[in-house]
Amino acid sequence: MDKVEMEINGFAHPREIIPPPVNQGGIGSCSAVATVQCLGATLQMMSGGPHVPARRPSKQELIDKIQEAFPNDCYRPVPGEGGFRGSPPETAFKYIKQYGVAVEANYPSTDSPRIWIQDYTVQDSPDFDIQPIIRQQPIVGVLTAYESLERHREGVYQGAKDADDAKTAGGHAVLIFGFDTENGQDYYWIQNTWGPEWGDNGIAKVSAHLFIYFVYPVLEGISIQASPLKYVRLRIDELDKDKFTCKYTFIEVKGLMETIESISYDVKFEPYGYTGCVCKMTSEYKTKPDVEIKEEDIEHGKDRAIGMYEVVEAYLLAHPHAYE
């Protein structure tokens, strides 16, 4: 079937907010994948509408940077994987809390926009009822995974099939976005990190008793910071309040002006529809005399600018009070 059917007795977040399934490949990156899928789904839930790439964190940054940032939190090297060491999902959230994470479309550039969390929660109490949290937001769950999980296709996955299967147990991180009960057995709706070929387009039902602990970001404080700039000096060239036009020039921007001498903007607001308006902006960049800009750099800059505005739009839709 094309879509997993959700029973009415339980709860599941809309499939539209869940990012497309990702295959972690042969490296031990399930925590990185599950974390960015969780954060991407949460950002989409907060803003509404279907999932869009502008709100998708970069899993590759977590894979590339966590080992350097928190070597003591990482596992032993995976044989045959070039020395890569995976980490638990709480380390991935710790990285995003301290350093932020790039939007996927912009990586390997680690400049703006970056996604941040203020804090995260690790819930490992066996007596804690996690269902109210799942109703509130998607979360990451760590379960005991057996070799038979790789072959699971339908029904509720119950765990080890036999004694030999039980010997293959290991921890595995997945995205959890719902829960329900079937034949008296509690289970979670999960998106795995093994691509769309696994389960039903990457999604399946897994018995709740297999899960060891859960990690999730604190909703308050999740943000997409559109710029890492420390300070800006600009010059107002023209301001017409009656015509709703403004021209201004950046003359000093820490973290941006290494190759650019100045940036000028021409901004106009025009009526749109019955009660709205549309902002039209043109920009002119003046590079320093000894700097040569390649055509591909210009195109890359345009793509980054478009991505930045898409992320700002997503943030404002999710935080209407920011307009004030």
Protein Blocks (a to p, Z undefined) as FASTA:
>chain_A
ZZdcddfklccddfklpccdddebjbdcklmmmmmmmmmmmmmmmngpaddfklcccfkl
mmmmmmmmmmmlpccddehilopacddfklmmmmmmmnopadfklpcbfbdcddddfbdc
ddfbfkbcfklmmmmpccdddddddfklmmpcgdjdebjfblmlmmmgccdddddfbdcd
eehiacdddddfebjknojehiacddfklpmbdcdddfbhpacdfbfcfbdcdddfbdcf
klopacdddfbdghklmmbmbdcdddddddehjllccddddddddddfklccdfklmmmm
mmmmmmmmmmmmmmmmmmmmlmZZ
